[in-house]
Amino acid sequence: MSHLIETSSPARPKRPFFLRRGPMETIATVLIGLGFLMLFQPFLLVLYTYSLVTLLAGTVMFIIVSKFPE
């Protein structure tokens, strides 16, 4: 009976890369930073055009990923 009490909890299954919080928050932060760099560069209009999309994608991704378990 004591063997049942002393056993450790079963190991949690390892989540795939895209379902873990840490790496995905890093990717979202890089996207936000890339969007700012695209917004403030004065050379290419194409980068300036897609900067808002990149900023929004990074922000939405960060909000969603921050709800993932560790």
Order of alpha helices (4+ residues) and beta strands (2+ residues): alpha-alpha-alpha
